[in-house]
């Protein structure tokens, strides 16, 4: 039988904004699943965070860079260089906005670092929507609203087949073996003179899990589309209401605005992200309080926090 993915875990490696602090590092989020790790952004210190969490950098096969501001990308050259020095055994693919290759090539030309593993950099030209096949996942990419070309991501896991009813299969004369496997994988089979269809012996499929990553951005329709009916929305909340003017000026969002996106998108859970260093001078619970007034199912993760996303029943 097909081995469907079980693990779907989010590890928050860095939850801060432009200036890292002892409590909140520069942005980086890992999506861990059975076959590996997807990394979203690679801020300064990401390598140390990976070491502290025990996540193997070799398991990261794809990195998605939202935009080219330093807090989201300055950890990338160090990560790549270290992978060379550690004799990385697997290829690495990096997606990002236009300018990604120029940035990485510029660092390489100056520092003359070498690569002994295959690395592909793919620039995604801003457009209404792009779709990427990434191992078992479909990743949908949309342009967000920021003061630099910025991408948001939606990761969709394929549905898992429903429960196979062995009793019904026995009653219909389906032997144990490849025919049952075909039915579980959604394909009809011939048994004697009859055609057996999957829905006759297999229950309704269990929906795949969906996570959206939206930072940095003003609240916008593109973020709502990425988060639509998702299991988790990670949305920036750089400021509290107190700094609403600053949020608009810098093309960021407040926690309340992030919650409004979550509400409109009908997501199951909102994780506030990209919290400003200003929070050292005010109560960080303000962010959670303000967001929860709009969208109660909100969390404010710290660095090293983990979220296990379970499959929803149909």
N, C-alpha and C positions, 0 to 999 in steps of 0.2 A: 504494500500500500504506500501511497505517496506520503512523504514526511513533511507535514505542514508546519509552518513556523509557530512556535509557542511563545518565546520570549519577545516582549516589546516593552523595553524599559528606557526611560529618559533619565540621563545623568546630567545634572547641571554642573558644568566644570567652572564656568565663570558667569556671574549674574550681574556684574556692575556695568557702568557706562564708560565714558571716555577716559577717566582717570582711575586706575585700579587702586584698591585699598586692601588692607589686611583681611577684611571681611568679605569683600566682593571683588573678584578678579575680573579681567577683561572678558568680553563675551565669548563663550564657547559652550555648545550643547552636544552631547553624544546620544544618538539613538542606537541602542544595543538590541540586537536580535540574534537568532540562532546562527546565522551565517556570517556575522561580522558586525561592524559599527559604521554608521553614517555620522559624520561630524559636521555641525553647522557653525560656521565661523571659527576662527583660530586666532584669538587675541593673544597678546603677550602673556606668557606664563602657562599656556595651555599644556605644554609638555610636562611641567611640574604637576599640574592638576591631574593629568592622566596617571602619572606615577603615584600620586597620593591616593587615587581611587583604585589603583590596581588594574586599570584598563590597559590592555596591550595596544600600543600604537600600530603593531602589525595587523591588527584586526580592522583598522580603519582603511577601507578600500576606496571610499569616496568622500570628498570634502566639498561642501556647498558654502561658498562665500557670498554673503548678502550684498556687501558693497565694499568699497576700497578705502573707507576711513580707517585710520591707524588702529583704533581699538579693536577692530574686527579682523585685521589681517597681519599685524606686525608679528604674530607668533608663527606665521606660515613658513617664512624662510628658515627659521630655526628648526621647525618640525621636519622639513624636507631634508635639511642638512644632516640632522641627527639620524634620519632613516638611512641615509647613505652610509654613515659611519657605523651603523648597526647592521649593515648588510641586509637590508630589507629584502625578504624573499618574494614579495608580491608586487604587482603593479599598483599605481595610485592614480586616481582620476580626480581632478579638481574643476568644479564648475564655478563660474563667477561672472560679473558684469564686464563689459569692455574695459580694457586697461589692465586686466589681471596678468596677461602674458608680459606686457611691458614692465609691470612692477617686478615680477619674478625674474625676468631676464636681466633687468637692471641690477638687481641684487647679485645675480650670478656673475654678470660681467665685472662688477667691482670686487666681489669677494672671491671669485673664481672657484666656487664650490663645484664639486663633481657629483654625478649621479650614476649609480651602478644598478639602478632598477628602472623599469619603464614608468614614465610619468606623463600623463596627458592633461593638458589644460584646455578647457573648452569655455569660450566666452559666449554668453547668452545675450544676444542683442535685445534690448528692451522692446517688448511687443505686448499685445494684450494678454497672450497666454502661450506657454510652451509646455511640452510634455516630454519627460525623460523616463526611459526604462532603466531602472537601477536594481539589478538582481531581481528579487521577487516583487519589488515595489514599483508603483507608478508614482513619479514625482511631478507635480504640476507647479509651474513657476509663473509668477505674475510680477509685474513692476509695481512697487509701492510708491508712496509719496514722501520723498525726502529731498534734501538739498544736494544730493549726489545720486546718480543712478543706483537704485537699490532693488533687490529682488526678495520676494517672499516665497516660501515653499510650503507645499502640501504633500505629505507622504501618505499614500494609500496602500494598505496591505490587501492582497486578494482575499476573497471570501474563503472560508473553510467549508468543505462539504458537510452536509448534515450527517446525522447518525445512521449508520447502515443497519437495517433491520434484518438480522440473520434468520429470524423465524419466517418472515415474509419471503425471503430468498429461498429458504428450504421448501416452502409451500409451492413456489413457482418452479422448482426443480433446477435452481441455479447452483452448480457445484462450487465447492471452495476452490479458489484458484484465480486465474487471470480475468475471468468474466466478472467476478465481484470487484476486482480492482478497477476494471473499465467503468463499471457502474458508479463506483465511488468517485471516480474522476470525471463523472458527468457525461459518459458516453453510453449509448444504447448497445445492447448485445443480442445476438440470436441464440435462442435455446430451442433446438428442434425446429418446429415450424412457427414458433412465436417470437415476437420482438419484445424484449423487456427494456423499458425506459427507466432512467435513473429515479424519477419521481415515484416510481412504483415500489421501490425498496429502500430509498434513501430519503431521510428527512430534509426539511428546508435548510439551505446553506446558512452558516453562521457568518454574519458580516465581518469583513476585515476591519482592522483598527486604522484610525486616521489621526494624524497629528499635523498641526500647522505651525509654522515658525515665521513670525512677522516682526522684524526689527531691521533698521530704524524706519519709523514712518509716522505720518499723521494718520488719524483714523480715516479709513477710506473704504470704498466699495470693494476694491481689490482684496483687501485683507478679509473682508466679510465673505467673499467668494472662496478664498483659500480655506477659511475656517468653517465653511458651511456644514452643519451637522457633524462636526468632527468630535473625536473623543477628547482631544486636548488642543487648546490654542495657547501657544507661547507668544505673548504680545508685549512689546516694550511698554514700560510705564516709567519713563525717565523722571517725571515730575509729579508732585502732588498738586492739588488745586491751587495751593499758595503760589505756584510758579506757572500758572496757566499761560500768561503772556510770554514767558520764556519758552514754553513748549511750542507755541505757535511760531515764535521768532526763529527757532532752531529746527523746525520741522520734526518735532518729536511729539509724543503723546503723554497725557496725564493718565494716572491709574483709572480715573473715572471714564475717560475716553476709551481706554482699552476695554473696560467692562461693557461699554455701550456696543463696541464691535462684537464682543462675545455674545451679548444678548441678541443682537440682530442676526448673528450667524447661527444661533441655536447650538452652540458648542456644549459639550458636557462639562468641561472643566477649563477654567482660565488660569494660566500661570503668569503672574506679573514678572517682568524681565527688564534688564538694562536700567537698573536703578541708579540714580545720580549720586555722586559723592556728597551732594548737598544734604543727603539724608543723615550724614554724620552730625549735622547741626539741627536736625529736627527728628521727630519720632517716626521711624520707618513704618510703624503700625498705621500711620495716616494713609499710606498707600492702600493697605489692605482694607481699612475701614471705608475709604471713599469708593473703592471698586466694589466692595461687598454690598453697598447700598444699592447699586445698580444690578449686579450679578452676584448673588450670594455664593455660588460655588466657585470661589476664587481662592488661590493660594499664592503666597509670596515666598518662593524657594530661596534658600541660601546656597552658596557654593557647596558642592558635594551632596546635595539632596538628590534623592532618586524618586521617580514615579513609575510604578508598574501599571501599565494600561492593560486591563483585562478585556477579553472578548465580550461583546454584547450579545445577549440572546436575541434572536429575531423577534 
